[in-house]
Amino acid sequence: MVYETVIGLEVHAQLLTNTKIFCSCSAKFGQTENSQVCPICLGMPGVLPVLNKKVVEFSIKTGLALNCKIQPVMHFDRKNYFYPDLPKGYQISQFDFPLAKAGVIELRSGKKIGITRVHMEEDAGKLVHPEALENAEFSLVDLNRAGVPLMEIVSEPDMRSPAEAKEYLELLRNTLRYIEVCDGNMEEGSFRCDANVSIREYGSTVLGTKVELKNMNSFRNVELALEYEIERQKKVLSEGGRINQETRLWNVDKCITISMRSKEESHDYRYFPEPDLVPFTPAMDWIKEISMTLPELPLIREKRFVSQYNIPLNDAQTFINEKELADYFEECVKLCNQPRVVSNWILNELLAKLKEKNISIKECPIKPVNFKEMIELMDKGVISGKIAKTVFGEMFQSSSSSASAIVERMGLTQIVNTDEIGAIVDSVIAQQAEVVTSYKNGKEKALGFLVGEVMKISKGKANPKIVNELLLKKLKGI
Amino acid sequence: MNIHSLSVKELNNKLNKKEISCKEIVESFLSRIEKVEPKVKAFLYTNGDRARKKAEEVDKKISSGAKLKPLEGIPIAIKDNMCTEGMPTTCASKILSDFKPPYSADVINRIEATGMIIIGKTNMDEFAMGSSTENSAYGATRNPWDPERAPGGSSGGSAAAVAADEAPLALGSDTGGSIRQPASFCGVVGLKPTYGRVSRYGLIAFASSLDQIGPITREVYDSALLFQAIAGHDPKDSTSAGLSVPEITDFLKKDIKGLRLGIPREYFNPEMDSEVKNKISEAIKKLTDLGAVVKEISLPHTEYAVSVYYIIATAEASANLARYDGVRYGSRANKAENLFQMYSLTRGEGFGTEVKRRIMLGTYALSAGYYDAYYLKAQKVRTLIKNDFDEAFKACDAIITPTAPTPAFKLGEKSTNPLEMYLSDIFTISVNLAGIPGISIPCGFSKGNLPIGLQILGRPFDEGTILQIAYNFEQATGYHLRKTNI
């Protein structure tokens, strides 16, 4: 039987607000345990939540970026369950009146993936377990994260392959980063993904029994977990079995999914409207104001890069995947108007250097204006491409220096004087009599060696074109 | 002269005239507490040392020549479900037996800013769930009029303390009648303000959409002053109203000639207690004599109020009380071998019977498959009840009813029958569902010398008018002057 895969994704994205969603505690990541807490986020008796306006603003911004309809009335609900990292014994979330509905993300193929809803909620804290959990006498609770604002973004079951799911996730993450509401860091947990996956006979319009996958902390793992799970389901069905509706965890070490709980064991969250917060209608003017702050979104920018700068799609994608890198590229191009040259330098030289030093493009020591000057020096013939690499490396080391200053300081100006180059050529010919002879005997490769020798003596400064011309001319004359 | 028997107005006068010191006032109430507490058991905690210190500050202020505002230096008792920083706050529950909050409720900050002196924390039904103060984990409070009887509840400690002159002022909280019914049983004045009028920040939640803090006092005038001190918008409470509060004492200067008073026929049925019925009838006549115009009105959905209340209140409570899990504060069972046991033993040992009953009721009402039939339906009927009042207030300026169906009942009389206990709030519950203000004032005594309460209900945010009616009635009758024999 031919099966079709059906995937829907639920993403939890931590919002980049300074403070928590219902109190004024800092929402900063990675601080000393329980140092960013107050009576409100500790769930002390008698406290009340007050909604952080920035959270609503960021969520509306997200809704707009995902082409959603911002809902006229939103309210919060209580989601009830007991866990030691959940101070109030309920999570304040949105159930039947989410902030935004009915959006869409378009994949590169043009296929549209529906966004069911975007809603706001608070994060829980986390448990810290002693290493040998089986014999542990206690677990510790860190509530720094309790009350950090989250958005839940739920897609329609519109994806048909793990690759589509991965592309959707990358586009979604890029979008959130572009609009500066989430840093999209999967490893630190500020961008988390659960997947609902089922398979059905190809051509069927009925959905198969879905399995929820959790615990995938990278794009790669999402793809691997989905691939594994689809194969597992196919095997079960082809052996005449039935898929259980359940939640399964991705085990990254074993590369398999493991059943966590069945549908029967799932919680009854007993949602009901949060009486401590009043229903809320965002003003149309406010929504309009927020929409004015939306930047060019990643996929649109990617298409523009290809058409406007005439660079390959792959390169454009590399830039788009990191907004700051795309910004850097555009800034350099704006200054020197040579997109392909800039693109090649960034992709071939700069990225490797950044990786080597383990810094991000934001910390890049080479300012676009210096980058531009270096390209200008090449264009004017002041330095060769080879020397440019030296200059580039030097600029990367000493962030303050301009390209021309480095060229001057290191004496890297290209030699274009034919007499000067001619003298070096003559001396090389004289010194390398053997090589010259083999060249004359038809070994054309020997020319390269001779060029190399000239360059070596000139410390790379001789104009390679002139070197070539003079060598050929002089060798002919021998 | 018994300082503790003086009215708030007299205390303020004597302070300003330097006839007595604030220290003397505080000492007088502390010794009164010491004397009657064995019989009344109104307090869970007395704040003697800090109260004396505060009194010294007030006395310094007086001796420096400053004139005190009406409530400055006046002792006040606080129901033990309002957070007081560094002072025990137990909600009369075992689960919070050692709990000292790290912050103070908004009302406490206002009380302190006004210069009142917290004299202690009062007993209550555990988590404000009850109508007799018998559901306290620390023993029942007695009614100062008859120690064999209940003071009402859940603010029974505050009402009894005021009735027994242990404090001239107190704060209570009212979710379904918890200020007004004990005020009625104890012969004092209890005001439940409009929902949203007084900040709930720091009030330990029972039912969030119904809870409201209000004054319990010996006189209407004091109620007006205390209300003025605690009312007003609080940005820490999203349900707090952004309205300014008018000068309430201005209302007390007005008579009630021409005010239209509605008498809801659903509140008067043939089975009602004849003494209560007679006293309410006399009160209505008195109000007519004072110039008010009385007319019969209808609140047709009254009969559903108790049912609606016990779904909404318990549903909210089931979530509000989930935080008492033994993880961060409060008591924790120490015999647990795993997480589930930690929860079940902690909550099993920490909560009393009535609290457990209500958590179970509320959990059930919110459960998958029952939500629509119970919670959602109850919310719809709640809207109908609110609409009844909106409609009624088109034809009248205030509504007059009894506060409770009977005078104070005997301790233990209803504690084995929860449903009968729930029905003692039958006249007060609709008010919380509708969110409107209500006040209970004494309107006479039974043959057994037990107080009977008159309830006056007003339009949302119109506490002024009901205080105006209450004040005119009180001044014309003087029931508030009768003292207990405790």
Interface residues (C-beta under 8 A of the other chain):
Chain A: P39 L42 G43 M44 P45 G46 V47 L48 P49 V50 L51 R78 N80 F82 P84 P87 K88 G89 Y90 V141 D268 R270 Y271 F272 P275 D276 L277 V278
Chain B: N81 M82 C83 T89 C91 L96 F99 P101 P102 Y103 A105 R200 Y201 G202 L203 I204 A205 A207 S208 S209 P235 K236 D237 S238 T239 A315 E316 S318 A319 L321 A322 R323 D325 V327 R328 Y329 L339 Y343 T363 L366 S367 A368 Y371 Y375
